Amino acid sequence: MSKPARAGDAAKEGVPFEAALQKLESVVNAMEADDLPLETLLAQYEEGARLVKICQEKLAEAEVKIQRLEKSAAGELKLKPFETNPEA
């Protein structure tokens, strides 16, 4: 019997961000549009929560990569905070 997949496991397995986000959107749409029984809604909610965690982990990984790829004027890799809105 296999154990249930955790969000961290799925993120490490290489689930693409776009695929997780698309699946999350379909889960949300199903929950909003359909008259689902409570058990199905709970299962959908759990799936959505798992997908949100995957997306958050992927975004955090991308942010760290961006920070590490910032270079100083001398061409050295330098950890620089990622600015979400540099014009503000």
Rosetta silent file (secondary structure, phi, psi, omega in degrees, C-alpha in Angstrom):
SEQUENCE: MSKPARAGDAAKEGVPFEAALQKLESVVNAMEADDLPLETLLAQYEEGARLVKICQEKLAEAEVKIQRLEKSAAGELKLKPFETNPEA
SCORE:     score description
SCORE:     0.000 S_00000001
   1 L     0.000  124.720 -178.088    0.000    0.000    0.000 S_00000001
   2 L   -85.208  148.861  178.620    1.557    3.316   -1.040 S_00000001
   3 L   -83.723  154.434 -177.621    1.483    6.307    1.228 S_00000001
   4 L   -64.424  146.314  179.052   -0.262    9.492    0.058 S_00000001
   5 L   -72.893  139.871  175.792    1.857   12.012   -1.817 S_00000001
   6 L  -102.557  158.504 -177.294    2.785   15.135    0.073 S_00000001
   7 H   -59.395  -42.563  179.557    3.154   18.562   -1.543 S_00000001
   8 H   -62.222  -37.683  178.088    6.885   18.675   -0.858 S_00000001
   9 H   -64.460  -44.520 -178.361    7.300   15.252   -2.473 S_00000001
  10 H   -65.482  -39.184  179.706    5.424   16.331   -5.589 S_00000001
  11 H   -65.078  -37.747  179.611    7.438   19.536   -5.874 S_00000001
  12 H   -72.979  -26.370  179.673   10.664   17.550   -5.636 S_00000001
  13 L   -75.755   -6.734  176.165    9.413   15.068   -8.246 S_00000001
  14 L    92.656   26.604  174.750    9.348   17.854  -10.801 S_00000001
  15 L   -65.137  119.941 -178.763    5.658   18.654  -11.151 S_00000001
  16 L   -62.469  143.508  179.543    5.736   21.744  -13.378 S_00000001
  17 H   -55.724  -46.048 -176.822    4.374   24.914  -11.795 S_00000001
  18 H   -62.023  -38.146  179.004    2.067   25.527  -14.743 S_00000001
  19 H   -67.185  -42.521  178.886    0.573   22.032  -14.498 S_00000001
  20 H   -64.778  -41.333  179.784   -0.046   22.406  -10.760 S_00000001
  21 H   -66.144  -41.961  178.685   -1.603   25.833  -11.262 S_00000001
  22 H   -62.630  -43.331  178.740   -3.838   24.600  -14.092 S_00000001
  23 H   -64.589  -40.667  178.243   -5.014   21.657  -11.963 S_00000001
  24 H   -60.950  -43.565  178.612   -5.633   24.012   -9.032 S_00000001
  25 H   -61.548  -39.654  179.741   -7.759   26.255  -11.253 S_00000001
  26 H   -68.961  -35.263  176.622   -9.818   23.280  -12.408 S_00000001
  27 H   -63.740  -46.312  179.604  -10.334   22.162   -8.797 S_00000001
  28 H   -61.858  -45.207  179.214  -11.517   25.638   -7.812 S_00000001
  29 H   -60.632  -42.170  179.333  -13.840   25.831  -10.821 S_00000001
  30 H   -63.767  -40.916 -179.306  -15.325   22.421   -9.997 S_00000001
  31 H   -67.743  -35.528 -178.504  -15.883   23.413   -6.382 S_00000001
  32 H   -78.794  -34.295 -171.334  -17.548   26.688   -7.369 S_00000001
  33 H   -91.313  -36.069 -172.316  -19.690   25.394  -10.242 S_00000001
  34 L   -92.181  154.814  173.650  -20.904   21.964   -9.218 S_00000001
  35 L   -95.194   79.719 -173.436  -23.357   20.903   -6.574 S_00000001
  36 L   -89.749  148.999  173.372  -20.965   18.354   -5.081 S_00000001
  37 L   -66.595  157.843 -175.968  -21.565   16.179   -2.037 S_00000001
  38 H   -55.311  -43.366 -178.704  -19.667   17.120    1.092 S_00000001
  39 H   -60.853  -40.635  178.914  -17.217   14.215    0.824 S_00000001
  40 H   -68.163  -41.060  177.439  -16.297   15.229   -2.725 S_00000001
  41 H   -60.882  -42.378  178.798  -15.907   18.864   -1.697 S_00000001
  42 H   -63.603  -41.280  178.089  -13.575   17.850    1.125 S_00000001
  43 H   -64.016  -41.701  177.622  -11.488   15.733   -1.253 S_00000001
  44 H   -63.583  -40.932  179.111  -11.348   18.637   -3.722 S_00000001
  45 H   -62.588  -44.710  178.799  -10.336   21.007   -0.921 S_00000001
  46 H   -61.271  -43.546  177.989   -7.527   18.679    0.174 S_00000001
  47 H   -62.255  -43.682  178.220   -6.300   18.398   -3.424 S_00000001
  48 H   -61.542  -42.882  178.662   -6.444   22.180   -3.790 S_00000001
  49 H   -62.774  -39.604  178.572   -4.474   22.700   -0.580 S_00000001
  50 H   -64.348  -42.740 -179.679   -1.828   20.245   -1.810 S_00000001
  51 H   -68.039  -37.432  175.984   -1.586   22.050   -5.145 S_00000001
  52 H   -60.119  -43.249 -179.994   -1.327   25.463   -3.455 S_00000001
  53 H   -63.660  -41.043  177.490    1.610   24.174   -1.426 S_00000001
  54 H   -60.342  -47.490 -179.333    3.301   22.859   -4.578 S_00000001
  55 H   -62.479  -42.571  178.538    2.853   26.225   -6.296 S_00000001
  56 H   -62.011  -42.272  179.298    4.159   28.125   -3.269 S_00000001
  57 H   -65.179  -41.387  178.642    7.236   25.883   -3.088 S_00000001
  58 H   -63.569  -42.485  178.698    7.917   26.297   -6.809 S_00000001
  59 H   -65.547  -39.548  177.876    7.629   30.080   -6.538 S_00000001
  60 H   -64.440  -41.205  177.371    9.936   30.134   -3.510 S_00000001
  61 H   -61.934  -42.659  179.805   12.491   28.024   -5.396 S_00000001
  62 H   -64.477  -39.897  179.149   12.313   30.391   -8.365 S_00000001
  63 H   -62.456  -43.558  178.790   12.771   33.413   -6.113 S_00000001
  64 H   -62.827  -42.902  178.943   15.897   31.914   -4.553 S_00000001
  65 H   -61.584  -42.568  179.201   17.317   31.124   -8.005 S_00000001
  66 H   -63.209  -43.631  179.206   16.668   34.681   -9.160 S_00000001
  67 H   -60.191  -41.144 -176.933   18.338   36.075   -6.059 S_00000001
  68 H   -74.498  -23.175 -177.906   21.390   33.894   -6.599 S_00000001
  69 H   -85.926   -9.068  176.657   21.690   34.768  -10.265 S_00000001
  70 L   -63.876  132.565 -179.472   22.003   38.488   -9.638 S_00000001
  71 E  -111.605  148.094  173.947   25.523   39.523  -10.509 S_00000001
  72 L   -80.089  173.056 -179.702   27.569   42.360   -9.194 S_00000001
  73 L   -61.793  -27.510  179.958   29.286   44.779  -11.568 S_00000001
  74 L   -80.774   -1.889  178.804   32.488   42.712  -11.240 S_00000001
  75 L    86.987    7.561  179.125   30.652   39.653  -12.571 S_00000001
  76 L   -86.213  142.256  174.444   30.634   37.818   -9.252 S_00000001
  77 E   -66.659  134.288 -176.413   27.530   35.985   -8.174 S_00000001
  78 L  -139.959  131.258  177.399   25.952   37.917   -5.368 S_00000001
  79 L   -73.993  117.347 -177.412   22.889   37.121   -3.292 S_00000001
  80 L  -129.013  132.459 -179.540   20.593   40.061   -3.828 S_00000001
  81 L   -58.724  141.381  178.563   17.021   40.352   -2.535 S_00000001
  82 L   -79.855  127.092  178.585   14.361   39.951   -5.188 S_00000001
  83 L   -98.442  122.073 -177.929   12.319   43.126   -5.649 S_00000001
  84 L   -79.530  -26.892  179.656    8.712   42.440   -6.543 S_00000001
  85 L  -143.190   82.844 -174.018    7.986   46.060   -7.512 S_00000001
  86 L   -68.552  -17.754 -178.439   11.221   47.993   -8.148 S_00000001
  87 L   -89.416   -5.451 -176.926    9.384   51.136   -9.346 S_00000001
  88 L   -78.667    0.000    0.000    7.363   51.588   -6.144 S_00000001
